[in-house]
């Protein structure tokens, strides 16, 4: 059973945990998620397509990410998520933490912080090992291509993380 830490409104751990996807958070309580924007030196970004069997946003494009597990630091979580979903080790890549945003869903029990990272590295396509349960393809996209997916409503979190692409 996967557990997530519960944080207060100041992003401080409360010492309590919740079960994965057990939307029980009260107002002022949050869990922590991470997103890892992976860029190549040529300015293209690695984006992946969500499998069609996903309950939420099937077939949409995204960057790697997910929830931090209980006791897991944000940076360790983003390294794990990128590695699980793409096979890439970004621990020696240029870049790192950029910013945090907060998402509140009153009445749904699913409030969360999102720590956004950006990593820049040379990527050889043979190093990619996509997580088949999560990902149904990938592309190295330009910012204009990502903006086009976002305009079509087919790119997750773009409005919240667009500055990570534009840096």
C-alpha positions in Angstrom: 0.0 0.0 0.0 1.4 3.3 -1.1 1.3 6.2 1.5 1.6 9.9 1.0 2.6 12.5 3.6 0.0 15.1 4.5 1.2 18.7 4.5 -0.2 21.9 6.0 -0.9 25.1 4.1 2.7 26.2 4.5 4.0 23.0 3.0 5.2 21.6 6.3 4.7 17.9 7.0 1.9 17.3 9.6 3.3 13.9 10.6 0.2 12.2 9.2 -0.1 10.1 6.1 -2.9 9.1 3.7 -3.4 6.1 1.4 -2.7 6.7 -2.3 -5.8 8.3 -4.0 -7.8 8.2 -0.7 -9.2 11.7 -1.2 -9.7 12.5 2.5 -7.9 15.8 2.8 -9.6 18.6 4.7 -9.3 22.3 3.9 -5.7 23.4 4.6 -4.3 19.9 4.1 -2.3 18.9 1.0 -0.2 16.1 -0.5 2.9 16.6 -2.6 3.3 15.9 -6.3 6.2 16.6 -8.6 6.6 17.3 -12.3 9.9 16.9 -14.3 10.3 18.9 -17.5 13.1 17.3 -19.5 14.7 19.4 -22.2 17.4 18.7 -24.7 20.1 21.4 -25.4 18.4 21.9 -28.9 15.4 23.4 -27.0 13.0 20.4 -27.6 11.2 18.8 -24.7 10.5 15.2 -24.0 6.7 14.8 -23.6 4.8 11.5 -23.2 1.3 10.5 -24.1 -0.9 9.0 -21.5 -2.3 5.5 -22.2 -5.9 5.4 -23.2 -6.8 3.2 -20.2 -6.1 6.1 -17.8 -9.3 7.1 -15.9 -8.3 10.8 -16.1 -7.1 12.5 -19.3 -6.4 9.4 -21.4 -4.5 10.2 -24.6 -3.3 13.6 -23.3 0.3 14.7 -23.5 2.3 15.5 -20.4 5.7 15.6 -18.7 6.8 13.0 -16.2 5.5 13.3 -12.6 3.5 11.9 -9.8 3.0 11.9 -6.1 5.9 11.9 -3.6 5.6 8.8 -1.3 5.6 9.1 2.5 9.0 10.1 3.7 10.3 10.8 0.2 11.9 14.2 -0.5 10.6 16.2 -3.5 13.8 15.9 -5.5 14.0 12.1 -4.9 10.4 11.8 -6.0 11.0 13.6 -9.3 14.1 11.6 -10.0 12.1 8.4 -9.4 9.1 9.5 -11.4 11.2 10.5 -14.5 13.1 7.2 -14.3 10.0 5.1 -13.8 8.1 6.7 -16.7 11.0 7.3 -19.2 13.9 5.2 -18.1 16.1 8.4 -17.9 18.4 9.2 -15.0 18.3 13.0 -14.7 20.3 13.2 -11.5 23.3 14.6 -13.3 21.4 16.8 -15.7 21.7 20.6 -15.6 18.8 22.4 -13.9 16.7 21.4 -11.0 13.9 22.8 -8.9 12.1 25.8 -10.4 8.9 26.6 -8.4 5.9 25.3 -6.5 2.3 25.9 -7.2 -0.7 24.9 -5.1 -3.9 23.3 -6.3 -7.0 23.3 -4.1 -10.1 21.3 -4.9 -12.7 22.3 -2.2 -15.0 19.5 -1.3 -13.0 16.8 -3.2 -10.4 16.1 -0.5 -7.6 16.3 -3.2 -5.5 19.4 -2.5 -1.9 19.3 -3.5 1.4 21.1 -3.9 3.3 20.6 -7.2 7.0 21.1 -7.2 8.2 21.7 -10.8 11.7 20.8 -12.0 13.5 21.3 -15.3 16.4 19.2 -16.4 18.5 19.7 -19.5 20.5 16.9 -21.0 21.4 15.1 -24.2 19.0 12.3 -24.7 19.6 9.3 -26.9 16.3 7.7 -27.9 17.8 4.3 -27.2 18.0 5.3 -23.5 14.2 5.7 -23.3 12.3 2.9 -21.7 8.7 4.0 -21.4 6.4 2.6 -18.6 3.8 0.8 -20.7 1.1 1.0 -18.0 1.4 4.9 -18.0 2.8 5.9 -21.4 1.6 5.2 -24.9 4.3 7.1 -26.8 6.6 10.1 -26.7 8.0 12.9 -28.8 10.6 15.6 -28.6 8.4 18.6 -29.0 9.1 22.3 -29.7 7.5 24.9 -27.5 5.1 25.7 -30.4 4.0 22.1 -30.6 3.4 21.9 -26.8 1.4 25.2 -27.0 -0.7 23.7 -29.9 -1.5 20.6 -27.7 -2.4 22.9 -24.9 -4.7 25.0 -27.1 -6.5 21.8 -28.1 -6.9 20.9 -24.4 -4.7 17.9 -24.8 -1.7 18.8 -22.6 -1.8 18.4 -18.8 -0.9 21.2 -16.5 0.3 23.6 -19.2 -1.1 26.8 -17.8 0.4 26.0 -14.4 3.9 25.1 -15.7 4.3 27.0 -18.9 7.1 29.2 -17.5 9.2 26.0 -17.1 9.1 25.6 -20.9 9.8 29.2 -21.6 13.0 29.7 -19.5 
